[in-house]
Amino acid sequence: MPATVFDLPARLSAKRTANLIAADDHHFAHIASQLDREVATLEARLAELRRSPGGDGEAALERDTVIHRLSSELNLLRRFDLDVCLGRMVFAESGDTVYIGRMGLRDEDGRALLIDWRTPMAKPFFAATLASPMGLSTRRRYRWANGLISDYWDEGFTSATDDDTASLDDQSAFIASLGTSRSAKMHDVLSTIQADQDSIIRAPADLPMVVDGGPGTGKTVVALHRAAYLLYSDSSIARGGGLLFIGPNQPYLSYVDDVLPRLGEDGVRLCTLDSLITESATAKDDERSSRLKANLDPGAVIARAVSIYEEPPTTTLVIDTVWGELTVTAGDWSAAFTSIDEDLEHNTARDQVWDELLEILAEPVVDSDEDAEPLEVHRFLSQDPDLRANLTAAWPILDPLDIVGDLWSVPAYLSLAAPDLTEAETACLQRTDPRAWTGADVPLIDAARRRIGDPADLGRRRRAAAEAAAEQDRMADVVEDLIAADDSELMQMTMLRGDDLRGALDNPSGRETLAADRLAGPFGHIIVDEAQELTDAQWHMLLDRCPSKSFTIVGDRAQARHGFVQSWDERMNELGLAVNEVHLSINYRTPAEVMAAAEPVIRAVLPHTNVPQSVRQSGSSVGYCRVEEVPSLVGAWLDSHREGIVCVITVSPASWSFAEVERVSVMTPAEVKGLEFDLVILVDPAGFGTGIQGGVDRYVSMTRATAQLVVATNAPSE
């Protein structure tokens, strides 16, 4: 560790005096030593566990669980250096100094070196304001760069604050930090979480919450930090299946994928809506088809489509058996079909129908013939080809993709499944390649998988069941041999006839277990960013995955590309969610100069939009150039800026290429949602479209800029 952790530039020399930083350096030395000790201890424990015999059954499972837990702890410690510390706060009454960290850390004597940012004790660090200091006298936040502190700023909350140990700041350092250069990954902003954001992050998850806010208000920051906070603080979420985070597109996920691990949380599952299914949805629907599918209830459509394949036979079947003729009536079929659990997948329920039918048919045979064994009757009937053929015709094994594909290639089938569609609408949804999946197909494919199941899974289950049955038969022989050989007075081996103890002999580690789809749910909580874009059909996908209806819904109605005429409350009520709505109104990202240009753009199509107030100016007015000047402009900017990233936003990204691919992105307006760049260049924004969609695309694109915005057109210079 260096003599000091503070690597402040010359212009901040006044903040390098010993009375301001010596206590911090002393504390950082303790943190560094303890981090080294904990890493060494965990490495030694893991090495010892891995050398020890693995065992089998529960012992092996317990050992693997401990190794996994210790490995996660070690990875977390290795992920951080001294930048694990976010800042410190000093309490006015006691004078105690408390350091806040991305995780908690105690020394060998149990003294707290760092308090985890998610604990109640850490709340004042984020939530204290001049109006409500929460018992603090000062708060210090650090800015880290390359493992050293490049700046810090202190805030005083009482008139008695000691200026000798605090470099008081009116938040100018914080404001300046908002304008630092961006990169391809989201900046670490935990230490700069503001009070309005913190109150949302720490809000309980018992009711669905809508977080509404315009561009740059920190909605994504709040969503990600809330994910980490809830998993830490609310054990019911883990018990309910964990937390799912839905982002708008893959560039967004790539942008934020480092954030949660740096918050000390790697248990969140992040994905887009399209990745909730395994199929690739790369084809495009026309606007009308997409709108029609968006308004369907996927579960209801698929339920009707599948019900056609669950009709009991209405004819009588006569089977010749060794016990005489056996008549299978329509009533027998109906009784078997109606006996199943309604929650079972179609393909899984087929086996239950078959078992119930055999039970119904075997019962009168066994009752009338004392020599007939139930198992023998079952086996005989199960081999009858006509009986099997009747079941296959009435309740076939289905492929979810075939069902959805048939909707788009057999008009009569779609009419049965979606009777509210007109004949013209049904015809509109037909296509030549039924499996050319589109984004609008995803909710229906998902509903079909949930209702029908995967045919491959059914085969695996049957193999697993057969293996289990064979193992149980083998263990039955073993148990009887052990009992026969037992000459103890208590005859303890007879206890093995009990299910629990017999199960203990059966080693489950030797059989393959079926891993559930990681994204199938259920989940204890779901966070949705850019939620204003979700259709009814897409919401059904998420509601099916969250029985508790515990959601954090993040979005901005003004950024909905297809319009959002309702209030959030009205929209969510239609989906069965009674929500608590909170608002973010301060724009921390976009300079005032850019917002001044963007505001009239959105008000032209949505006059009553709540445009957030920017807290800073960049000093750069919006620039204009001709389209052919864009390459030279980008090159000049890169030459004059050693850090920072550029985005060229256009409806024709394939027409553009730049050598500096790591620092220059070319994206469509739809792809830039949730992202930010130092320099944003809009290429021919008039070509983004007309009406609400065109206006929203221009507004969203303009507000991605954190420093400078340039509009490139072939119109006369503005």
N, C-alpha and C positions, 0 to 999 in steps of 0.2 A: 504494500500500500504506500502511495506517495506521502510526503510530509503533510500535504494538504490536498483535500479533495476539490478545493475551489480553484478553478482555472478561469478566472474572470479576465476579460479583455482590459486593456489599459484605460479605456474610458470609464470603467467601473472600479478604478483603483480605490476609491473611497469606501467601497464595500468589502475590501480585502483586509481591513484592520483586525487585529487579534481579538479585540473586544466583541467584534461582530461574528467571527467565524471559529474561534478557538474551541468553544464548547461543542460546536457541531463536529469539528474534526476529531475531538476526543471521543465523541459518541460513535462516529463512523468507524473508528478503530475497533471499538468493542463489537460493532455489527460485523465487521470483516472477519474478526477472529471467530465469532460464533458461527458464522456461515461456513467457514473452513472446518470447524469442529463437526458441525452437523453433516456436512458432505462426507467427511471421513468416517463418521459413525455409520451412516447409511450404507456407504460402500462396503464397509466391513460386515455389516449384518447381511447384506445381499450376497456377498461372497460366501459367507458361512451357510446360508440357506441353500444356495445353489450346489454346494458341495455335499449337503446332507442327502440321505436317501429320500427318494420321492415318495415312497409308499404307494398306496392305492386307495380307491374309494374316497371316503370323506377326508382322510388324512392328506391325500394328494391334492384334493380340492382346496383344503384349508391352506396348505403350503403355497399353492399357486396364487391364492387370494392375497396372502401376506406379501409375496414377492411382487405382485402387481401393485399393491398399495405403496410399498416402499420404493418401488421404481418410479411411481408417479411423484412421490415426495422428492426423490432425488432429482428428477427432471425439472421439477419446479425450482429447486434451489440452484441448479446449474443454469437455469434460464436467466437468473438475475445476478447482478453484482451489487455494488453499493446503490445503484439506481433503484433498488428495491424500496428505498426510502423516498416518500413523496414530499414530506415537509414536517413541520412541527408546530405545535400550539402550546402557548403558555397560559395557565389558568390564573385569573386575577387574584382570587382569594388565597390560594395556597402557594402560588408561585411555581407550581409543578410544571415541568416541561414534558410533553408527551410527543413522541415521534410516530408518525403514521406511515405504514408500509403497505405494499401490495399483498403482503401476507404477515401473519404474526410471527414474532421471534422473541424467545426468552433466553437469558444466559443460563449458565450452569446452576446458579443460585435461584433461578425462577424469576428474576427481575425482568420486566418487560422492556426489551430493547426497541421493539416495533409493535404497534397495535394494528391489526388487520383493518383495512379501510372499510370493511363491511360491518364491523361491530358497532353496537350502539355508542360505545365510548368514543369512536372516531367521528361521529356525526357532526360535532361542532366545527371540525376542521373544514367541512364542506358547507355547512348550513349557516354558520355565524355571519351576521351582518352588523353594520353600525346600529341599525334599529333594534336588532336582537342579537347581542354578542354571545349569548349562551355561556356566560361565565368566563370568556376568554379575555386576556389583555392584549395578546399579539398572536399573529399567525404568520408563519413563513412558508412559502412554497418554493421548491427548487425546480430549476430547468437543467436537465442533464443532456450532455453531448459527449459521446465516446467514453462513457464511464466516469466523467467528471462534471462538476457543477459549473455551467457556463453563465448562469445568472440566478438570482433569487430575488424575491420581493417580500417585504414585510408589511403587514397591515396592523394598525393599532385600533383597539376597540374602547379604550378608556383614556381619560385625560391624564391619568397617572403613568402612562406608558413610558418606560425608561428608554430614552433615545440613545443611550450609550450601547445598548445591546440589540437595538433594532434599527434597521435602515428603512425608515417608514416611507411608504410609497402610496400615491393616490390611485393606484391600479394602472399607472401608465406603463409599467413593465409588463403587466398582464395583457394590456391592450396591444402592446408591441409584439408580444409572443403570438398573437393571433395572426400576424402577418408573416410569420416565418415561412420559408420555402417548403412546399409540399413534396411528397415522393409518391412512388407507386403504391405504398402502403399507408394506411391511415395513421396519422400522428398519434402519439401517446398523449392523451389529454387528461388522464386521471387526476393529476395534481391541480388542474385548473377547472374542475367541475364547479359550476356555480350553484348558488343556493336554490334557485328555481328548478334547476335540473336535478339536484340532489333529492329534493322532496319527492319528485316523481320516481326516481330510482329506488328509493326506500319505501314507497307506498306498498301496503299489503296487497297480496294477489287474490284475495277472497272474492273480489268483484272484477269483471272485465273492465279494463281501462283503455280509453282512447287518449292518445297523446297527439294533439293537433298543433302544428306549427309550420310556419313558412320556411323558405329556403334559409339555410345557415343558422337556424335556431338550435341546432344540436340534437335533433330528433334521433338520429342514428347513434350518436354518442350516448344518449339516454337509454336507448333500446339495448345496446350492447352491455353497458354497465348494469342495467337492471337485470339482464340475464345472469351475470355473475353474482350480483347481490342476492337474487331470489334463490339460486341454487345453494348459496351459503347459509341463508337465514331461514328458509322455509323447507323443512324436511318433508312436508307433505308432497312437494313437487317431485322429489326423488322417488317417494313411495308411489306416486301416480304414474311413473314411467319416465321422469326426467323432463328436460326442456328442449323444445324445438324452436329454432330461429329461422324464419322465412325471409329471404332477401329477394329483390326484384329481378336480378340477373346474375350471370356468372362473373362479369367484371366487378360488380359490387362485392361478391363473396371473396374474390381474390384481394380486393382492396382492404377488407376488414378481417381477414382470417388470422392475423397476428394479434388482434386486440384482446380477445378473451384469454388466450394463454398468458399474456402479459398482465392480466388481471388476476392470475392465479387460478384460472378455471379452464379445464380442458374437457369438461363433460357435456358441453352444449353441442347439439347436432345442428349444423347450419346447412341450408339447402335452398334451392329455388323451388317454386311450385312444380315446374316441369320435372324436376329430379325426384319427385315423390313416386314416380313410376320408372321402371327400368328401360322402357322403350324410348327411342330417340324421336322427338317430335319436331322435325325440321321443315316439314312442308308448311305452306301458308294457305289459310282459308281466305276467301273473299270477305269483304266487310259484312255482308248480309248473313252469310253462313256462320261467321264467328259470333255475330250478335244473337242469332237464333240458338246456337249451342249454349251461349253464356246464360240464357234465360231458362234453360231446362233444369229440372231437378234431377241430377244424375242418378241418385239412389232410386227414385220412383221409376224413372225410365228403364233402368236395368232390372229392377224387380219385376216389372211387367214383361220385359223381354225374356227373362229367365223363367217366369211362371209358365210360359208356353211349353217348356220342357219339363214340367213337373205335373203332368196330367195323368191320373191313374187310368189303367185300361178299363174299358167298359164291357169287354167280352169275357165269356167264361172259358177257362182252360182246364182240360182233364189230363191228369198225369197218372200213368200206370206205375204203381209201386209194388214192392214185395208185400205190402200190407193191404193191397187192393187199390182200386181207383180212388184218386184224390181230386176233388173238384176245387179249383181256385176261382172264386166269384169276384165280381166287381166290388162287392162289399169288402172282401178280404184286401184287395188292392187299396181301396179307399182308406181302410183302417190303418194300413201300414204307412200310407203317404201322410196321413194327418197326425201320426204319432211323433213326428220328429220335432226336435228342438228348433224353434224358429230362428234362433241366432246362428245356427250352423251354416257353414258355406255349402253351396249346392253340391259340390263334388264330395265333400265329406259326409253330408247328409245321406247320400246315396247308399253308403254302407249301412247306415242306421235303418233306412227303409228296407233294405235286403234282410238284415238281421230280424227286424220286426215281422216281416212277411214270413220268414221261416218259422218264427216262434208261433205265429197265428196258425200256420198250416200244420205244424208238428203236434200242436196241443191235442186235437181230436184223435190223431193216430195213437199217441201215447196213452190217452184216456181209454181207448177202445181195445188196445192190445198190450197186455201186461209185459210181453216180451220185447216190446219196442223201446229202445233206449233213445232219449231225446237227442243226444249227440249223433247217434247213428242216423236218425231220421233227418236231422239237419244236413248231414254230409250227403245223404242220398239226394235230397231235394236240391241242394246247391249245385249238383252236377247235371241237373236236368237242363238240356239246351233250350227247350221252349220257354221254360220259366225265366231263364237268364235273358233270352231274346226279348221277351215281353218287358222286362225291367229296363233293358238297354234302350228300347224304343220309347218307353214312357218317361224314363229318368236317365238320359244319357250323360256321360262325362262331357263337360263343356270346356272349351278354351275361351277365356275372357276376351282375347283379341278377336276371335271369330265372331263373337256376339256383337262387339262394337263395330267390326267391319261390316257385318250383315246389315246393321242399321243404315249404313251409307251406300249399300248396293242393292237392297231389297225394299222398295218403297212400301209394300204391304206390311212388312215386318216393322218398319219405323212407325207406320200409322197405328199399329197395335200397341207399340211401346210408348209412343208419344201422341196420344189421341187429340191433344189440343192443337197440334200443328195443322195448318190448312193443307190442302192438296198441293198448292203452289209452294208452300214452305217445305213440305216433304220432298218435292222434286228438287228444290234448291239445294238440299243437303246431300243429294246423291252424287257420287263421283266414280270415275273409272277405276281408280286404284283405291280400294277400300282401306288398305293398310298404309296409305301415305299419311302418317299421323301428323296432326297439327297441334298447336298449343291448346286450342279449344277442345280437342279430343281428350286431353289429359284427365279432366275430372271424370269423364265417362269410363275411360280405361281403369282408373283408380276404383271407381264404384263397382265395375265388373269384377275386378280382382277381389275386392272385399266380399262381394256377394257370392261369387263362384268359387274362388280359390284357384290355386295354381295346380294344373294337372300333374306337373312334375312333383310337387309337394305331396300329392296324394299317393303317388307311387313310392316315394321315400317313406311315408308314414306306414304304408302297408308292409314294406320290407322290414321296417323297425318293429312293427307289431308282430310279424312272423318270427323275427329273431327273439323278441321278448317271450313269445309263447313257447318257442323251442327251449329257451333258457329256463323258463318256469317248469317245463316238463322234466328237464334234466335235474333241476334242483329238487323237484318232488321225489325223484328216485334217490338222490343223495340224502334227503331228509329221512326217508323211510329206512335207508341203510343205517343211518346214525342212530335212529330210535331203536332199531332191532338190536344194535350192538351195545346199547346202554344198559349197564347192570347196576347203576347207582340206585340207592334206596329212594331218592326223590324223583327218579326218572326225569331229570332236567331236560333231556333231549326232546321230550314230548312238547316242550315249549316251542320248538321249531315249527310246530304245526300252525302257530299263530302267524298272521300276515306280517306283523312288524318285524319279527325276528327272522322269518324266512327272507324278507326283503333285505335284511342286513347281509345275508350271504350272497346276494346277487350283486355283482360289481357293475354299477351303471357306467363306470368309466370305459368299459370295453365296448359300449355301443354308441353309435353316432347319435347325437341329439340334434334336433332340427332347430337351427338358429332362426329366430324370428326376424323379419325384415326390420332393419334398424329405423326405418322411417314410417313404418306402418302404424305405430302407436300401440296402445294409448300413451298420451303424454300428460304430465301433470300441469304443464303450462306451455302456451305457444305465444311467441312474439312475432308479429308480422310488421315488417318495415315496408314503406310505400304502399300501405294498405288501401289507399284510395283507388288503386287500379284493379282490385279484385272483383271478379264477377260473382254472381250468386252461385254458379256452379263451382267456382274455385273455393268459395267459402264453405260449401258443403264438404269438400275434401278435408278441410281443417276441423270443422265441427265434428266430423266422424272420428277424428283422432284425439279429441279432447273432451271426454265425457263430463269433466268438471266445469267446462265452459270458462276456464281461467285463461284469459287472453290479455296481452298488451298489444294494442292496435295503434300503430304509429303511421301518421300520414298528414297530408295537406290537401284539402278538398280542391284548392286552386291549382294543384299540380295534376289533377286527374285528366288524362288525355282525352277521354270521351265524355267529360262533364260529370259533375256531382251535384245535382240540384237539391238533394235532400240535406238535412242536417245529419251529423254523425249519429245522433240519438235515433232519428227516424230510420236511418239505414240499418243500424244494428238491431233495432227492435224488430224489423222485418225478418231478421235471421234468428230471432229468439234470444238476443243478448241485451240485457239491461245494463248499460255502461255508465261508468263514471268518467266524465270528460274533463281533461285538463289542457291548458294552453301554454305554449311557449311563444313569446312575442319579440324577443331580442335576437337580432341577427349578428352572430359573432364572426361569421365567415366573410360575407360579401361586403366589399367597401361601399360607402355611401354613394360614390360616384357611379358605380355600376347599378345600384338599386334605383338611383334617380332615372336611369335610362330604362330599366326593366319594368318599373311600376306602371308607366302608361301602356306598355305592351300587354300586360295581363288585364289591366282595367278596361282595355278596348274590347275584350271578349267577356270578362267577368267583372263588371263595374264595382261590385261590393266585396271584392277580395280584401282580406286582412293582410296587408303587406307588412312584414316585420321591419322594425327600426334598426338600422345598422349602428354599431357602437364605435366605428372607426372610419377613417378616410385613408385612402392609399396614396393620395397625391397625384394620381394618374387619371386623367379624364378618359372616357371611352374613345378609342381610336377607330379610324376608318381607312380602308385601303381597297384596291381593286383585287379581284380574285387571283389574277396572275402574279400579284406581288406577295402572296402568302408564303411560298417557299423561302424567298429571301428574307421576309420578316421573321419567320421562324428561325432561320439560320443566324440572323443578327441577334435575336433574343438569346439563343443558346450561347453564343460567343460572349455575350455581356453578362450572363448569369451562370455561375459555376454550379449552382444548385437550382432545383425547381423543375416543374414539369409543365408541359404544354398539351392542350387538347384542341384539335381541329374538329369542329362539329359540322357535319354535312349529311345530307340525305344520300350521298353517293360516296361512301368511304372507299370503295374499290378503286376510285379514280385518283386516290392520293397515296403517296408513299414517301417516307422520310428515312434517312440513314440512321438517325439517332432514335432507334425504336424504343430504347429504354426510357427516354425522356419525352418522347412525342407520341401521343395516341391520336388515332383517327376514329371517331365514333359517330353513331347516329344520335339524334336527340333522345330516342327511347333508351339508349344504352347508357347515358350519362347520369341517370337518376341516382342520387345518393353519393355521387363522386364530387371531387373538387380538384382544381388545377390552378397553378399560379397564373398562367396566361391561357385565356380561352379565345379562340378565333371562330366566329360564326361565318360559315361560307354560304352566301346567298340565303339569308334567313327567310326572305320572302317565299322561297321555294319549299319551306317546311310545311306549307299547307295553309288552308283557310279555316275560318271558323274557330271553334274552341280548341280543337286539336292543334291547329297551327299556332294559335296564340300561346297555348300552354307549352308547346315544344320550344318556342322562342324564349319564353320566360324562364323555363327550367334551364335551358342551355346558357343563357346569359348569367344566371345566378350561380353557375359552377365556378366562376372566377373568384380567386382570393386576392388577386393583386391587380390584374389588368384584363380588360376586355377589348377585343378588336372585332369590328364587323366588316367582312369582306364582301363587296358586291361589285357588279359591273355597271351600277348606276352612277350618276355624277357624284363627285366627292362631296361629302357632307361637312 
